[in-house]
Every structure is written in C-alpha cells, then in structure tokens.
Amino acid sequence: MAFLIILITCFVIILATSQPCQTPDDFVAATSPGHIIIGGLFAIHEKMLSSEDYPRRPQIQKCVGFEISVFLQTLAMIHSIEMINNSTLLSGVKLGYEIYDTCTEVTVAMAATLRFLSKFNCSRETVEFKCDYSSYMPRVKAVIGSGYSEITMAVSRMLNLQLMPQVGYESTAEILSDKIRFPSFLRTVPSDFHQIKAMAHLIQKSGWNWIGIITTDDDYGRLALNTFIIQAEANNVCIAFKEVLPAFLSDNTIEVRINKTLEKIILEAQVNVIVVFLRQFHVFDLFNKAIEMNINKMWIASDNWSTATKITTIPNVKKIGKVVGFAFRRGNISSFHSFLQNLHLLPSDSNKLLHEYAVHLSACAYVKYTDFSQCIFNHSQRTLAYKANKAIERNFVMRNDFLRDYAEPGLIHSIQLAVFALGYAIRDLCQARDCQNPNAFQPWEQIQSKCSKECSPGQMKKTTRSQHICCYECENCPENHYSNQTDMPHCLLCNNKTHWAPVRSTMCFEKEVEYLNWNDSLAILLLILSLLGIIFVLVVGIIFTRNLNTPVVKSSGGLRVCYVILLCHFLNFASTSFFIGEPQDFTCKTRQTLFGVSFTLCISCILMKSLKILLAFNFDPKLQKFLKCLYKPILIIFICTGIQVVICTLWLIFAAPTVEVNVSLPRVIILECEEGSILAFGTMLGYIAILAFICFIFAFKGRKLPENYNEAKFITFGMLIYFIAWITFIPIYATTFGKYVPAVEIIVILISNYGILCCTFFPKCYVIICKQEINTKSAFLKMIYSYSSHSVSSIAMSPASLDSMNGNVTMTNPSSSGKSATWQKSKDLQAQAFAQICRENAISVSKTLPRKRISSI
C-alpha cells in the first residue's frame, strides 16, 4: 500500500513538471528576497522542447539539456550577492535576486525580460506604457546576463526602454559596444574585436595563410565572421571556406549542417587550420562527429568554448588535433570554491535549479567521475521529477568536488565582477538615501553611478584588492609617464630619449639640451681665471724680456726656454675654452690633444731645467759624468714631447673623441664629448704624470742648492701641486655626471697650471722687482762662493783676506757726481777678483778632496 502511494505521488509530480509553467512564479529558476532585487538570465538548459499542439500555442515549454557549466554560473551570481550581503558594502541593505532560465532561446529570454520590466509590487504583473519612464519603478533594479550575444541583444533592446542597466558577463559581440543602440548595456569582458585581431595576428605569425572558418547563423556569428575577414585580409591570410551552422539546437537541421561542414573539411585537405566561432554545444557535437571521422586539424578556439570543461572531457578528444584558444581574464575564485564545498540542499531553498541538479546527481550517483557530466546531460534530456529525500541530499554533498573542478574560472570571475559593479553603484546611490525602501532610486540612475570616481588626466586606474575592474583607485602617473584622457587603465610612457614628464602629467615635454654653456656662472668664473692666467703669462714674459741679461733670467735657462714654457702655459690656459660651449667634433678632438701636448712640452722644459740644476751643483764625479751624457736639452724636449704627440695621434686615428648625446638623465639631454678610448685618455695623462714624477725626483735632489737662484725647491712644490690636483681629479671625474663634467677637468688644469706657473716664475719675478740688489753679477758670484765654501767645509774666507785682495781696487762712492765711471770700473774689478778667488779656492780644494765643479747656471 505504501509503495502504491509513493508511485502515485511520483507520477503526479512527473506529470506536473512535464507541462509548461502555469504561473509567472513557476517560471523563476531561483529567487531570494531583498530590499533591492537584481535579475539574472542564464541559459541553464540547452534547448526548449517543441510543442506537440497544432496549431501551436504561445506557451513557454519545458526546457531540457541541463548544462553544468551554466548552472555553476548561476551559483556564482548567488554567491557574489551573498558576499555583498555579508560584507559592509551595503550596510543595512540586503540584495535579493530573481534568476531565470533562457533555455538558449530568445523568446524565453524576452518573457523573463517582460517580468523584469513589470511594475514593482503589482499583483497583476503588468508592464505599464509610459512616455517617460524616469519615475517608473520596475520589479528589478538591474539585470545580469545573458551569456549569449544573440539573446543579449534582444533583451537589451527591451531594457533600453527604461534604461535598466544590463551587465553582460560573456556577451562579446562587437556591436554591443555601440552606445547609441545599446545605451544601458555594460559588460565585464572585452569585445570580439580584440579577440579577432589577436587571432589574425596569431595565424599570420604562425605562417598559416590558408584556413577555414565555422560560425553560427546569428548576429554574433555573422559579425565575428565579417570582422575576421577584414583582419585576415590585413594580415595576408586567405580563407578557403566559410561554414555557417544554425544558432540554436532546436533547429532540426543542425545535425545535417554539422555533417556537411565536416565533409567540407575533409574535401579541403590542404586546410589544416580552422577558426571556430561556436557555442559549447555546437563544438561538442562537431568534435564528437570529427572524432568518428578521424579528422585531425589545428582548431583556433573563441573565448566561448576555449576553456569549457564540457569540451575537454569529450572521450578521445585528443584525436581531433591541437586546440589554440583565447580565454577571459581569470581572477581569484577561491571563495567560490569554498562556497561550492559547503553547498547543501535545503528543503526551504527557492532554487529549482539546485533541486534539479540533485535529481540528476542521484540518478548518476554510481557513474565514474569522468563520465559524470555526460550522464547528467543525457539524463536531463528527459523531464524528471524532483524527489526530495535523504539519499539525494547525501549524494549531493558527496559530489561537491565535481562542481569545483567543472567551474570555468574566467566566466566565474566575470560574473563576480558584474555583481560587484552593481553593488558599488548601489552603494554610491544609497549614501544619501534610505535604500531599505525599494523606491529609493530608479534603475537608470545606476548608469550614472560609478564604483569609483573617474580618474582625471594625469592619473591611471589601479584595481583595488577586490579584483573588480569597475572598482579602482586613482593613482598619479609616475615620472616620465602621462595620461591625456579620463579613466585610462594605464599611463603611457614618454620617449625617454627625447621627452620627459613630471608626476601626474597630461603630456610629454621635450627634454632640454644642456652642456657647459658660455652663460653659465661657473663657466664664466673659470673663463675669468683662465684669462687671468693668460695675463700673468704675458706679464711674466714682459718682465723677463726687460731683464734679459740679469742673473735671474739667465739662471732660468735663458729667454728662449722661458718663452717656450710661458707659451705652454698660455696654451694650457687657452685650452680650457674648448671645454666650454656646445660640443663639436672639432672641439672634442682639440681640447685634450692641445692640453696633452702643451702640458707635456712644459713639463719637458722644466725637466731639462731640473737636470741642468742638478748637473751644475753636483760634485760627485761618477754622477756628474752620467748627467753630462744625459744632458741634451733639445733632444730631451723633442723626445719627451714627441712621445706624447704619437700617443695623441694614435688616439685621434683609432678612437677619436666624438660628441655624444646622453639621454640617461630623466629631464635633460646632455651634450658631451665622449673620449673615445678611456685607455688612450689614461695613457696621455699617465705619461704626463711619469714625466712630472721624474722632474719631481730631479728637483727634490737639488732642493738644497744655492737658494736665491735655485729653482729646484719651487719646481718640487709645483710638481706636488700637480700630483695633488690630478690624484683628486680621478675619483671626482669618475663620479661626476652631467654638464659639469668638463668643469672638473678645467679646474684641475687651472690648478696644476697655476701651481707650476707660480712656483716657476713668481719667485724670480719677486727677485727681479723687489730684490734688485741680489740680481747682480757680484751678488751671484758671492752666493756661489758661499755655497762652494760650505760644500767643501775646509775653506774659510775671512773679510780681511778679501780686503787685502781688493787693496789695489779703488772704490768710489757711487753716489758722488762725476765719478760714476771710476765706481763701475772698481766694481767690475771686484767681481773679477771674486771669481778669481772662487777659482783658486776650487783648485786648492781639488788637491785635497775629490774634484767638485763650480759653475754658473
């Protein structure tokens, strides 16, 4: 008896479910109450059963072909709404939902849309006609879906009447971007234009130029086909054939068309690449037939099916060949996985889809995991009853892991973005309104609302941690980046070689070209110092010319040597001008060469003088003989300078300095001279340093020679100044960057040049101008005698003996008038006597000691 009752009950339920919906509430697939209701459109079943009535009546028939992937999409919407309700995003306001199954049919989707547009809180479920819907309050505030572009277009045209926001999560048809025809449509996925352009680029880069296309006979398929043909032609790709399949499975000719398409593929044997713009159920049937016919090709997949688990789980799917596809952007869906893991069937749930899934799950409870999806699909081809019992609930819980593995991350993330975009829009509207009242705002106001304020030019959007692309923060463009439009996803990079941009810039600015300009204050100061040095050189030259026959000038090597040294100093000071101004090839090559050769010549002359001093006052016979052989003034100067000339010539031939445009600085372009070869530059400076060191050694050995006329001590100081300046120059030059690099070398040149000039000539000028009494021949001979006496230490020269030797010399007061001739004569005789004493002393000394040389310089 009990068995009979159960059997009758099941029969009644089956009979009821096999009939069309009787009331609008029967049409709802899943619902949950709330202060604000959001509608959802999902193609949970793949087709609607045909009516057996004749004539056919305008009825919504039963749908069959349960799609697990789309069922998961409805759960993603439910989960996202629950996340918002459990967060503080809409504090005190609860979101509800009404989800409808479109059965992959435009007519069913239109019926659901009519209910969305029906007047809120009206028992008669009516849609009012109005000329102005600004104050009209419909049943829902926004709609999410539907997935397929053909259905989305039809629904959007109806929703446009009330400007109700519609957020697409999978509809990629390019035409939906037209805000004139679809003003209230928004989406969280890119349009097909970008995908098709990428496909054509992939095909062209892969070297494929003979391909086939399979698409659907609807707006989506035709638009995709036309766009692809344009992109293919632009990439020199030829299309061998174009096959079009019926858009919906309810079309009875679909199987025939699939067979003809496969026959075409076999006939076109040279076509190995096929682009497929189809829905999942099309691809499923196409691939199953292709496996039976042993067709192996390269398939280019659109985002509709590229990651579909339904396709990847087809038995022997690898036999069809290789699949290359494009997919939606993925996000973090770990919370959705947790939601699926804890999913339970409750008797009070107003979710018919969940109950239907439980029925299919129960029927396929003992099927292998790999065949589970196909079992549910096959089982759902028949109308089934909902049997709510403990066995169904137990099996339902056991297979939650199957749902997690079957979820498509790209689509799940896209739905989450859609729900949260609406959530943020509602939050903005509810900040100054009581949204617990369903009449707080009209749907069209959400289109004016944004999750985040628009980013102004000079800023870019930065997605927040919520991962929702509609919710972002505005971040200033960093340096050398700019944005010139509002809400730009990223800042554009300026051409770093020629342009720059400050932080939060709306445009790029040309870099300013910089070099050590003549107008620069540091350059002016250095030029003044160089000119002052040239003036010193000229003044010294004049002083020496006017005192040509004095002992001081003669002891300096004569006017010829002095002129050569002064000319070198003049050229050194003049060479600094080549370091200033806009660099040119000529100035870059001239400045180092001029300085190197002139400074080498200067050091060579000083080296010759140091050697002469050492030779004149050194009394060691062996060393004296060596110095005599070495002392060849003209040859020394010629060889020392010639080596530097060879170094500079080789430098200019093989690695000449050139003008370099330095763009490494963020805001300026530095015009500078690139030395060409650091090795050559270092060799030039190193050679000068070697000569200066030798000169320093010779001068240091002669530092204790006769003081008033001896240059050795001052040459030593000059060389020390040179070494200190150039040793300091190396680290400073290596670490300095920018337009002031030439100024560093100028400063070092000036320091070393001034140091040698002052130490070489200024003491002599002081004697010539201020100490005229010691710049005489007699004073010079007396100084030599004093040094000789001190050197041999055995000679004592008393004033008495000096007077006795000068007894025959008549000294007359030089100030007396009329007797100047007598005074001059007596002075000459005195000098002759002084020299005779020196010679005699030297002869007497040589008899008892090693021979020592007394000579004037």
Secondary structure, DSSP 8 states (H G I E B T S, - for coil): -HHHHHHHHHHHHHHHHTS--SSHHHHEEEEE--SEEEEEEE--EEEE-----SS--S----EEEE-HHHHHHHHHHHHHHHHHHTSSTTTT--EEEEEEE-TT-HHHHHHHHHHHHSBTT-TT------S--TT--BS-SEEE--SSHHHHHHHHHHHTTTT--EEESS---GGGG-TTT-TTEEESS--HHHHHHHHHHHHHHTT--EEEEEEESSHHHHHHHHHHHHHHHHTT-EEEEEEEE-SSTT-TTHHHHHHHHHHHHHH-TT--EEEEE--HHHHHHHHHHHHHTT--EEEEE-TTTTT-HHHHTSTTGGGGEEEEE--------HHHHHHHHT----TT--BHHHHHHHHHHHHTTTS-GGGHHHHHHHHTTS------SHHHHHHHHHTHHHHHHH--HHHHHHHHHHHHHHHHHHHHHHTTS-TTSTTSS-TTHHHH--SS----TTEEEEE-TT--TTSEEEEE--TTEE--STT-SS-EE--TTTEE--TTBSS-EE-EEE---TTSHHHHHHHHHHHHHHHHHHHHHHHHHHTTTSHHHHHTTHHHHHHHHHHHHHHHHHHGGGGSSS--HHHHHHHHHHHHHHHHHHHHHHHHHHHHHHHHH---HHHHHHHHHH--HHHHHHHHHHHHHHHHHHHHHHS--EEEEE--SSSEEEEEEE-S-HHHHHHHHHHHHHHHHHHHHHHHHTTTS-TTT--HHHHHHHHHHHHHHHHHHHHHHHH--STTHHHHHHHHHHHHHHHHHHHHHHHHHHHHHH-GGGSSHHHHHHHHHHHHHHHHSS----HHHHHHHTTT-----TTSTT-HHHHHHHHHHHHHHHHHHHHHHHHHHHHHS--------
